[in-house]
């Protein structure tokens, strides 16, 4: 494997990690506030469809991003309504949202575009185009560092940079602001937050809304930057991989980035090489596909340090029992 | 505290949830420019209007009875088994191994063996998440979701690399021998003078599913184990105090659940396809969640809900055939049913409880 191939695989790692990272941070906000969210997949899918559909109709990718985010926020609101206001089962609500998105996107896509549940291919302003960072062209021929800067760091769409900037932002919000302290507290001990005079319901709705926003960007990235248009079930389990990454990272922002890059690398390698030859031994492509999930189970089993979720996660808060 | 009479709890709440889901589905159909009443007519005619339609409805219902019971048994112990899909896939592998590599003299013996194989493989696939939940506290929902994906990869590998007949491009096993062909309802009912449709896939496994309903009912409400299961589901500390071992309950409830989910493969793989194909479960594992929620985790409720979903599945296929409404409409309906009977249960229940309280007082 030569240097350029490595750069290319890493480049595709960054592209494939981006939706995982956004969804993972989305889940982080929600779960840190005590709302389990297995509906990341559904929210991403809905956002992917609506961003592609609106971008295709209007020709503006920014309107598409807006529409995708709104769609994702609506589903977040539904999740909040079910799990915060009506104290329903958060897991069941998440399952329902995933199916709702899987069905509705195809139904609406068929009704609007009649192309078998897909949107027309996006062209021109309907897509996020790659950004060339300053000096990338000039430094291109510098040995070693040139290609790294030009291929790997420069030349992604703006959402990629947004996603990676979200990591320090999330860290800062969670650990350096009053809002973040309250958010974490609401996921660990909501009764204490309530006693302090802060609205548990309000905090949880805020967290769920941030989750919807980030899932919306993740979905829009899938349909308008990574690919050019929406196809049926295009999230392909990414919401669950993001969930896996979140557990892998033990609900912490920087570690989330590490986990998402790792899972992105696995996807990039599986995409480039079908079966990997190690001497006489062949690793089949299915192993690469299943590896994120296997790793998560191993982590969950506590063989590599224990993953302890936020203490009040999954439980509706009832005032004055 | 029981605010509502039992009939309201068992019949009224699910019925209202169902009506709400139906109304929203109708709105969705209107939204894409079709006529909901005409759509219902097509669905009823297509799914219930002929023995052919009934044959498909009952075939799908058989799958959903198994997966619904699987989720229901786990629900009683307050376990949420989302892994029915993966357990069903592995069950299919069990069925294929039993049918392909043992020369069975007669389908009756093969059916018993295939049931054993399917249940064994399904239970084995549920065993690891169950063990991790019981011993290490890993959340069963996350692990069973992960095991669905791992199951898909395992099945993909086995079908592409190991069990695919030489020279075939299709990732599927070869056809099962004729001796293990399960009689369809057509063959079963002909001696009784009923001419059931020949091409419908409903088969003898339907009877196995009904038996499974009775067995689950007896297990949950008529045995010591079932009592332990329900006790654990209501209160972990209470069960512990009564000398019921949580580890034992978690393991047994999940093994039974996985076994039941695996059994669906007898219907889909042995009864219909007669070979193991990729994605043999077709989402039935997930529909089990909706079925169990709607059936209030009671075997009879699961039976009724499974037939309803069988009707929706077959009706949805007919809709896709005759109108512009794609098959995904049933996924939407399924989501709405899960939403209203599961997550938004309190939205229906709270006003009803208030109503009954007021009626009792005055």
Interface residues (C-beta under 8 A of the other chain):
Chain A: X38 X78 X81 X82 X83 X86 X87 X88 X89 X90 X91 X92 X93 X95 X96 X97 X98 X99 X100 X102 X103 X104 X106 X107 X108 X110 X111 X117 X237 X240 X243 X244 X247 X284 X286 X287 X289 X290 X293 X294 X296 X297 X300 X301 X302 X309
Chain B: X28 X31 X32 X33 X80 X82 X128 X129 X132 X136 X137 X138 X139 X141 X142 X143 X145 X146 X147 X149 X150 X153 X154 X156 X157 X160 X161 X286 X289 X293 X324 X325 X326 X328 X329 X330 X331 X332 X333 X334 X335 X336 X338 X339 X342 X343 X344 X345 X346 X347 X350
